[in-house]
Each structure stands twice: as C-alpha cells, then as structure tokens.
Amino acid sequence: MSGAGNSRTQAMKPIVGHARTEASFQTRDLFVERLRAVGHLQGTRMLDVGCGDGTFTIPLGEKFREVYGIDVQESNIEAFRRKLASDSKYKPSLQSATRINFPNAHFESIVSIETFEHIDDPAKAAEECWRVLSPGGELLITVPNRWFPCENHGGIVFGHRFGRLPLITYLPPVHNAVSDARVFTVRALDRLFSRYGFKRTEVSWLWPTFEHLGNPIQPYIRRLFPLMRRLERGPVAFLGTSIVARFVKPLIGR
C-alpha cells in the first residue's frame, strides 16, 4: 500500500480503486491536472506524503528545485529510486507520515494523494504536515469521498472479502467496522486540519477514471470517461470518488 504511516491494511494501496502505476495514465494525468489547477506547485522544496513509486510525485515536482517523497513500503521507495538518475532532484525515503524526519518549516508545498485514509493516526500526520510546512505554504490533498456511493477499497463482511462495497459509505458505523480504509467529507477534512491552524482555500471532486485493474467490465465502461469529467463540473460533483482540497498555513502562526 502506498501510504506514509501504519494502516489497517498492508496490501498495495489503491488509488481510485487500484494500485498506482504508470499504466494508469488517465488517473495520473487527471490528478496532476487538478492539483496543478488548485495549487501553486513551484518553489524550492516539495514533499509528497505517501509517494508510492513516484508516479505522481515526478510530474507534480517539476517546478521545484528539490522534491522529497516518503512512504512506509520499502518496495515503493525502491521502485521510485529505480526511475531516477544518481543526480536527480527527487529524493524518496522510507518514512512514516506520523514521524516526518525533516526540520520545521522545510517545505513550501506538501502533496498527499489518496493516503490519509490509510494512516492509523491521521491527526498526528496532519500535525506533522503543519510542522514541516513553511508559513504561507500549501497542502494539497486528495482522499476518498464519503458521498460516493461505493467503497472502492473493499472490506470484509461476515468473513468474506469484497473488492467493492456499494452504499456502505452512507452507513458510517458499518463502514468503519468492515472497510479497509477511511472515507472523508469536506467537513471532516476541515476538522482534521483546522485544529492545527490550516485554512482551506479550495475544494473540488474527482469522478472515476475507469482504469481499475481486474474489472471484467472495464473495457465497456471506459467510454463513460468523458461523462465523468462533465459530472465533475455539474451540480452532482460532490458525489465524486475523491475530494481534492487545498489548505494553507497562514503567514502568522496559530
């Protein structure tokens, strides 16, 4: 799992329903495009919390002098390093989001893509993001949306594992008991980050890309990709798969 802290599951982390991979180019491009639209993403140093193999870190870090990625899975960090030249500005390392080994106010931008739902102590991870982010800096985050009518990470119900759990996100106590990952509302994100002083400046939603691995009907539903992009701009956008949010650390401390 591409994460940056201990998680309730130890399988490879899904992103919009499946593992991060360069082959999922529509998913990669969609997330990168949206995060660039809501964030500044340029400066001296950027941190990717839950970087995986760098699929998203590399394009998002193009306009920084130094780019760091942290992840709790050694295989992800090794895969990231294999992509890089010896003198690369990209610097992946094995670290937890709840114990980030960088100085205070070290980064101008932090990104975290589909990671916080897997961290055992998201409040501690949010506090660490606050600590290592410089005043005036931005945190760009995507997380699964509770209002999307299907749990894409799956879970265990009555002893049986399911890859998808329709409608269970609308029943929080049941979802929390059986699912492999958290889901969030915008209000829950605000509560998580505002306690440390973050201010939210942007929010939007992403709908499915239909690049799920192992889905036998995938070839037939891929044609819905353009429709999903229209839904992201319409009145039902809030029902999308993922929340995309930008938080800033004010220039004046808490």
Helices and strands as residue ranges (DSSP letters): E 14-15, E 18-19, H 25-38, E 43-49, H 57-60, E 64-71, H 74-82, E 90-94, E 107-113, G 116-118, H 122-132, E 133-144, E 150-151, E 155-157, E 160-162, E 165-166, G 168-170, H 172-178, H 186-194, E 199-206, H 218-221, G 222-224, H 225-231, G 237-239, E 242-248
